[in-house]
Structure formats: structure tokens, C-alpha cells
Amino acid sequence: MTFLEPLTLTGRYVTLEPLSVEHHDGLVDAARDGELWRLWYTSVPAPEEMADEIGRRLALQEQGSMLPFTTRLIDPATGAPGRIIGMTTYMNIDAGTPRVEIGSTWNAASVQGTGTNPDSKLLLLRHAFETLGCPAVEFRTHWLNHQSREAIARLGAKQDGVLRNHSRTRDGLLRDTVVFSILEHEWPMVRAGLEYRLAKRG
């Protein structure tokens, strides 16, 4: 058994299930919800690029550096997994420490602000800290992606720094990357904050 095996995590609003090529059409529909690939500061694949992106993530899973998930909305009537709304991952996996980054995340525009993102983060963080025993969990985002930076800060993550000219975007521009993390001793307070936010939504 490797450090991190494919698994399904179920929360209040979403289910995270192992990414599969069978999810292609649902992921294309989710990306079209808001035409997310047109946001220049994100890395959401366009419909015609979705198959390649699924293949890329599954290849990284084979190498042991990523564990990709498909995010499904839970059907409020049945409690069963419903329509596909996006993707997320454990990435840059370091089994020795152990440490993971939560990233390469996007959700359909129509579900943003509805509790799906904090629910997803609660599932991933709880598994990382309470099952995998990570002493820290990392988040990274584009310096100019203010929505993502604010969302990460709302989780309770602290900014570690900025990696300037860190990588290139799809159009070849150099990007500055903001690095955040949550440490093991901070997790109980972060967990309480996420649980409160979700409970307040009812």
C-alpha cells in the first residue's frame, strides 16, 4: 500500500470521488458553467482540453505525486452523489514528511459561494491531518487570483510567502505564486471554523 490510496470522502454538500475518465462529460459541463477556462488567472481546462487534463492528473497519480478527485454535489433529496461540479487534488505529495498540497481546484460558477468549497476543504484537511498525520498542509495560488487568496485565508491558512516568477501560465507569462499553509497545531481551530461556517448554512 502506498502512502495515499484513491478513496471517496463524503461531506455535507459534496462527495469527493477518485477521478476517472468516465467523468469527462460531467466535467466539461461543469467547466462550461461560467466558462471558467476564460478566467486568465486560473488553470481550468477548456472543454476540448478536458480529456488531456484528466489524463495528466491520472498520470501524476500513477507516479505517486498527485491524488485527483472529482467533486460531486450531494443530492439534497436522496443524499446520494449527484451532478459533477468540479475537480480538486492532493498534489506535491511528500510521503516522507508526510505533507501534501491541496490544489488544482475549481468548481462550477453556479455552486460558488454555496458551501461546496469549505465542505471540500474540510474533507481534505481532516483526512490529511487526522488520518495521514500530516504536520502541515499547503495551498498555492496565483498572486493575481484575489478570490482564491481570500478563500484560502478564510480557511485560517497563513501566508508563508511569495515565489516570484515561479512558473509560467498557459499563455507563457511568468506568474508569482502565493504560498499558504496550515500547521498541525492550528488544525483544531481551522476545523472548528469550517464546521461553524457549514452549520450556519443549515
Order of alpha helices (4+ residues) and beta strands (2+ residues): beta-beta-alpha-alpha-beta-beta-beta-alpha-beta-alpha-beta-beta-alpha
